[in-house]
Amino acid sequence: MNRYTFIEAELENRLSRNLYRRLKTVRPVSGVEIEADGRMMVNFSSNDYLGLSRHPLLGERAVEYQRKYGSGSTASRLVCGNYDCFEKVEKRIAELMEREDSLILNSGFQANISLLPALSDRDTLILSDWLNHNSIVQGCLLSRCHIKRFRHNDMNHLEELLRENRDKGVSRILVITESVFSMDGDRSDIDTLVELSERYDSFLIVDDAHGVGILGKRGMGLACGKDVDLVMGTMGKACGSFGAYVACSKDTKDYLINFCYGLIYSTALPPAVIGSIDAALELIPTMDKERRDLLRKADMFRSALNEIGYDTGKSTTQIIPVIIGDENETLDLSKWLEDNGIFATTFRYPTVASGQSRIRLSLSALHTSQHLEQLVALFKKWRERGKHGK
Ligand SMILES: Cc1ncc(COP(=O)(O)O)c(C=O)c1O
């Protein structure tokens, strides 16, 4: 036994259970094409739903801000990193979200793991959807308070927990959910969540990471313009950049500036990133047509897969899980798709429940009908191969 034994043992364990994760090197070629292992592939795994990561305006604005403010922000915003460009972008986010104010944070993961502890004390109860993202799960654990999970999107169960627990000596109840679930592509019922939070006086937090850019008013997410106490959105997905924000009241923002350690003790985002966020926020409200076309393509694609007999769960968005169930078959299918020019990542336990292994497809406004037809044809072929035992 030495101090590295645990590393070897845990890696061995992962390998033996076929759960070993590896980084794969890819080179982006266009908005929806990548090169990996010397082969060009159509990418169905990226969260760049609008193709903005390669939009010229984001690049130009990034360069402009880098030239003006430098390559790094040099310190936390509470020290000397609070350049006026942050405040300008926060004002734009607040206006677009119809909220009093907003606050930029360094990433969605960092936001979730630092917001929840900031908003909790030891007597807080957090009610969290069963399928919430790992960053929310970690945020709950770091909060060191009482945590209960409600059945996925089950508003009756949430109400039962709110009713049972409100008089049990808790200091406050936080309810947290996603607007569009990252592994399933289904949506939460924001109106009912708002209504329940009003009725039971709980503090509602919605992670709109996969809704921003695609759904809601001006494409600003499902929680845009709704009475959600705090909306968290990310800039690394449909916005094509990096970082995150919360949209909330002025008081809540001031509270976070005082208590959110992810903001207080971390160097602010680089100015170039703020520049590209600024450009993305200029473009997103003008992209209604792209959003409509993308959601229509997703509907057609889902129907085509369902017709062949694939299970796409409860997806109603640009995220489409193809739930295979068996881990080995999911891995084989993903490998076979790769051999046929399609990059589509598998998600297995522990990211999704055991027996729910899937290929998670994310559609982009840049995918053409040809790309989609090619993929449907491949899924069909795979099914037929299976039937013939090949
Ligand atoms: C629902 C959800 N929240 C938060 C995050 C983390 O966001 P970021 O990639 O900006 O760290 C993700 C990322 O996958 C996500 O899916």
The ligand as an ORCA input file, in Angstrom:
! r2SCAN-3c Opt
* xyz 0 1
  C     -28.384     21.948    -16.328
  C     -26.957     22.387    -16.287
  N     -26.580     23.279    -15.358
  C     -25.309     23.709    -15.282
  C     -24.344     23.234    -16.145
  C     -22.939     23.743    -16.030
  O     -22.764     24.808    -16.878
  P     -21.303     25.243    -17.403
  O     -20.997     24.328    -18.534
  O     -21.458     26.673    -17.779
  O     -20.373     25.051    -16.261
  C     -24.687     22.325    -17.125
  C     -23.635     21.840    -18.061
  O     -23.684     20.853    -18.671
  C     -26.031     21.884    -17.204
  O     -26.388     20.980    -18.118
*
